[in-house]
Amino acid sequence: MKRIALLDILRGFAIIGTLGTNIWIFAYLGDLNLVFGNVLEPWWSSGDRLVQTIMLILVNGKFLGMLTLLFGAGMELKRRKAAREGYAWPGVYIWSCALLLLDGLLHYILVMEYDVLMSYAITGMIVSLIIHRSRRFMLTMMVIAGGIHVIGVTGITALLAFESGSSFNGMDTLTHLYASGTWWEQVMFRLNNFVFFRAESIAIIPLNVFLFLLGALLMRTGVFSNDESGRRKRRKLMMIGLAAGIPMNLLLLVPGGIMDVWVRYISAPVLTLGYLGIIAYGLEKGLFPKLFQRFGEIGKMALSCYIVQNIIASVLFYGWGLGLGGRPSSLFILLIWLGICLLLMLFSHLWLRKYPLGPIEWLWRRLSISPSPKPGRTSQDTSV
């Protein structure tokens, strides 16, 4: 089956965009109080904070939402392939999710405490039992999952409003460890605090279910197709996403971080639809073709690039590496982010000139081959 270029390009933007949020966590050595809702330094207090806030308005949660939505679109393609080739569904896809769960666990332990892959793996198992059902059933599950998510986030936002000026506890311990601790000490810290750091991964499962199913339905309705109908649908999504998403995301400017959770987990996915339309429009108009090609190459080896970018950021900012973390300026952080983006473009470009798959994608395909394929066939489409 021929790859859909738009999906690869969107996936590439999503990988780079998630780093645009995570880079601040790495740079501030895990201190979430410096990243989200900094009560002591509101966004208007300095040019440095203003730059950081603008960057977070643009990227925080938007590209994570895009990556989540694209997982659902990819699952729909795998479901179609299974139906076309006569395989039972979900079948081997459950094994792929188990591999993703293991990958996410290793990434969490060895690299980054805010890994999202484990949550995607659990979500994938859940959605794989829904996606082959009727459109009506899928919409019902979306309403249920979305309702649970909105109620939960609204409740947390209300608590934050009543507890104005509250902050994350234990950040001093974390920043000291990441500033001066060894890599192994950080590994043990993540293991000892597994439940605390994995709480978000569990909490966002309803949102993930909603976005997985939305991505699958967008694929079914032809939003990602390269015909005039698909282009019209994407332009409509762009207008809706931008018109609703921009004002909703400006709530990040509310002092005290009261609306930070709401923006990241409700406003951001709305703006994601606008970003999807903008990127697709740029591709249709032939804008910056070489740049879009580079993003497409990152998208083709998205899992490898996701892991590599977090490893690079760890080496640059943590004490066991170059030790650049702490309180660097926002401009410095943005330059580091841009540098890692360029490295990923170079890495993916050179790698794909020689190999058809990224290193993690190659390993994934080897491990994901169905143990009992139909005669003369193997399960080849194992990209995440």
Residue, then its C-alpha position, 0 to 999 in steps of 0.5 A: m500500500k502506497r504511503i500517504a505523504l501528508l500523514d508522514i509530513l504531519r507526523g514529522f511536524a508532530i514530532i518536532g512540535t512535541l519537542g517544542t514543549n518538552i525542551w522546556i522541561f529538559a532545560y529547567l531540569g524537570d521543574l514544572n513550576l518554571v514551565f507551566g503557570n509560574v506564579l512568581e514570574p507571570w508572562w508579563s514580568s520579563g521579555d524572557r517569560l513572554v517569549q516562553t509563553i508565546m512558544l507554549i501558546l503555539v506548541n503546548g499540547k497542539f502537536l501532541g494532539m496531532l500525534t495522537l490523532l495520527f495514531g488513530a488514522g494509522m490504526e484505521l489504515k492497519r484495520r483496512k489492511a487486515a480486512r483486505e488481506g483476510y486477517a482477524w482484527p485486532g489480531v497482531y495489532i494487540w502484539s504491536c501495542a504490547l511492543l509499544l508498551l515495552d518501548g514506552l516503559l524502557h523510554y520512561i525508565l532510561v530517558m524521560e519521565y513524561d513519555v507518552l508511548m505507554s499511554y498510546a499503547i494502552t489506548g491502542m488496545i482499547v480502541s482496536l476493540i472499537i474501531h471495527r464497529s459501526r460509525r454510530f458506535m464509534l461516535t458513541m464511544m467518542v462522546i463517552a470518552g470526551g465527556i469523561h475527559v472534559i468533566g475531569v479537566t473542568g474539575i481540576t481547573a476549578l480546583l486550581a481556581f480555588e487554590s490560586g497560587s498553588s505549585f508542584n511539590g518536590m521540584d527542588t529534589l528533582t532539579h537537584l537530581y537532574a543537575s548533579g545526579t548520575w544517569w543511574e540515579q535518575v533511572m532509579f528515581r523514575l522507578n521509585n516514583f513510577v506511580f507519580f510520573r505515570a499518573e498523567s499517562i493514565a489520566i489522558i486515556p479518555l482524551n487519547v481514545f477520543l482523538f484516536l477515534l477522531g483520527a480514524l473517522l477523519m481517515r474514513t471520511g477522506v480528510f487525508s485524501n489527495d482529491e478536491s473533496g479531501r482538500r475542501k474538508r481540510r480547509k473546513l477543519m482549518m477554519i473551525g480549528l483556528a476560529a475556535g482554537i486561537p481564542m481558547n488557547l489564549l486562556l493560557l495568559v490567565p495569571g497564576g496558571i489557572m487555565d493551563v490544564w484546560v488549555r493543554y488538554i481541551s483547547a490545544p486539541v481544537l487548535t490541532l485541527g487548524y494546524l492540520g489544515i494549515i500544514a496540508y494547505g502549505l503542501e497543496k500550494g507547494l510551499f517550501p517543498k524541501l522543508f516539507q520533504r525533510f518533515g516527511e522524512i522525520g515522519k517516516m521514522a517518527l518513533s526513532c526521531y522521538i526517542v533520539q530527540n529526547i536522548i539528545a536533550s538529556v545529554l545537553f541539559y542534564g548534569w551527567g551530560l553537558g549540564l546546560g540545564g537550570r535557568p537558561s534564557s528562553l532564546f537559548i532554549l529555542l536555539i537548542w530546539l532549532g538545533i535538535c530539529l536540524l539534526l533530526m532532519l539531517f539524521s532522517h535524511l541520511w538514514l533514509r538514503k541508505y535504509p528504507l526504515g528508521p532503526i526503531e521502525w526496522l526492529w518494530r517490523r521484525l518483532s511485529i511479524s504475525p506468528s501465524p500469517k496466511p500462506g504466502r503473506t506476512s504482516q508488513d505494515t507495522s509502522v506506529 
